[in-house]
Amino acid sequence: MNKSDLRLYLVTARGNLSEQDFLTQIEQAILGGATCVQLREKEMSGRSFYQLALQVKAVTDRYGVPFLINDRLDIALAVDASGVHLGQSDLPVAVARQILGPNKLVGISAKTVAQALAAQIGGADYLGVGAMFPTTTKVITQEITRETLKVITETVKLPVVAIGGISKANSHQLIGTGITGIAVVSAIMKSSHPRNVAAELSQIPF
């Protein structure tokens, strides 16, 4: 994966949006500067997730943006996504790599240097590190410090994306940490002007 693809990493949260509004929100974010999209919908049935993934992929394909599936290797394979993003309680990265093959992307969430190193050894393509700030998503998170983030970026050779409660207001605190980009959920998905927000976030000089 080109590091530029990770500069502004959109993680979806559909919330109360209709299907069409959800797809429009993603498209507007891409037009504003989102460089990667991860579909993360933890409460959907497998069939619904698959059907939604096909529609989101149609949007990302239109703009040549990498499309990743959260957790579900089966869905990632079924829709021919660019890859998958896994948590620490999901399949080991080496197993995911064996299933997906060498040409798909495998991202891993990490909160410690040990987890980051294990992901690198296992064959991950990039790391998602956080939560950096308090988050309003339903995903259970544990905040980590700016110092821990910096140590991780200095220790591993993989691109690192910071995640967790990141917005225009606090994103500048991450400058100088060595990250490749930021992953954003609510700041874009809950915005009434997602294109503008994405454009502003994409210009922050990490």
N, C-alpha and C positions, 0 to 999 in steps of 0.2 A: 504493500500500500504506500502510495506517495504521501509523505508527511502533510502536504498541503491539503489532502483529503480529510484530515483530522482537525483542521483549524477551527471550524465551527460545526460541532457534532450535535445534531438534533436528536433528542430522545423523545419519542412520542408519549403523550398522555391524552387519551381521547376525552375523558371526562364526560361532560354532557353534550358534546358536539355531535351534530348529525353526521352521518357518514360523508356526505358531500362537503360539509363545512370542515370536517377533519382533513379531508384530502386537499381542500383549498388552503387550509392553514399550512400544511406541509409544503405545498407548491409555492406559496408566498414566501415562506422561510427560505426556500432554495433560491428563489429569485432575488432575495435580499442578501444572500451570501452563505447560507448553510451548505457545507461541503460534504456532509455525510448524514444519513438518516438511519436511526435504529428504531425498529418497531417493537415497543414494549407495552404489551397489553396483558397483564397477568391474570385477569379474571375472565378471559374469553375461553369458550370451548375450542378444541382443536380445529373443528370445521370452520367456525367463525373467524378464528385467527388466520387460517389458511386463506379464506376468501378475502379478508381485509388485506392480507399481505400481498396478494396478487394485484389489488388495486393500488396499493402504495408503491409497489415495484413499477407499475406502469408510469407513475409520476416520476420516480427517480430515474428510470430508464430514459424518459423523455429529455432529461437534463444531464444525463451521464454522471449521476451522483451515486456513489457506493451505497448499497442498501444492506443493512444487517438485521438479523433477527435476534431478539433477546431470548436466551435460554434454549429455545426449541430447535435442536438440530434437524428434527424431522421436517419441520416447516421450512427451515432454511433450504434443505435439499429439495423439498417438494416444489418450491417456487423459484429455485435456482437463484437464491439471493447471493450477494457478494460474500457473505459469511455469517458468523454468529458471534454474539457476545455472551460470555458465561460468567456466572458468579462463583464464589468459593465453594458453594454447596452443590454446584452442577457437576457434570462429567469432567474428569481431568482434561487439561488442555491437550495432552498427548493423545488421548483417546479421541477427542473431537477432531484433532488433526488427521488421525488415521481414517476416521469416517468420512470427513469432508475432502480429504486429499490435499495436495500441495498448493493448489491454485486458489483456494478459498481463504478468506480472512478469519482469524480467530482472535478475538479480544477477550481480556480477562479483567475482572474487577479486583483491585488489590488495595489493602489498607496498611500494609506493613512492608518493610524491606524484604523480609523473608518470603512473603507471598509474591512480591514482584520478581524476586530472583527465581522462585520456583516456576513462575509463569514463563520467564525467559528461557529457562532450561527445557521446559516442556514444549516450546515451539510457538509461543504466542506471537502475534504480529504487533500488538500494541496493548497498553494498559489503560484502564479507567480507574482513576484514583480519587477517593473521596469517602464521605461527603465533606466538602470544604466548608460549607456554611449550613445553617439550619434549612431544612427543605420542607416543602408543603406537599410533596407527593406521598402516596400511600406506601411507598417502598420503605421498609425498615432500614434506617441508616445509622451509622456511628461516625461522628465527625472526627477528622484528623487535622493536625496542625499544618501550617504553612511550612514549618521546619521539616516535618516528616515528608511532605510532598517533595521538597527540595532534595532531601537525602535520597529519595527513591529515584528522582530524575538523574542524580549524579551517580547512582549505583548501577542502574541497568542501561543497556544500550537501546532499549525499545522506545518508540514514541510513547509519551505519556499524555493522557487527556485528563484534565481535572473535571470533576463532576460534583454536584450537590449544592443546590440553592444559589447557583451562580446567576448574577444579573448584571446589568450595566452599572449599577451602583457599587457593587463590590468586586467586580472582575479585575479592576486595576490592582487589587491586593495580590494578584497572582503573577504580576509582571516580575520577571527576574527569578522565577522558580525553575526555569528550564523546561517548562511544559511545551508540548507541541500545539496544543489547542485546548478548548473548553467544550464540555458537553452541557447542553442547556435543555431544560424541560419546561418548567412553568413560565419562565420569562418570555418564551416564544409561544408555547401552546395556549397560554391563557391571555395572550395579548390581543387587543383589537387591531393592532397594526404590526403583525408578525414580520412583514417585509422590512419595515423601518427598524425594528428591534434587531433583526438579523444583520442588517447592514451596519448598524452601530457596533454590535458585538464583533463583527468580522474585522473591524478596523483596529482593534486593540493590539498593541505591539508586544506580543509575548516574547 
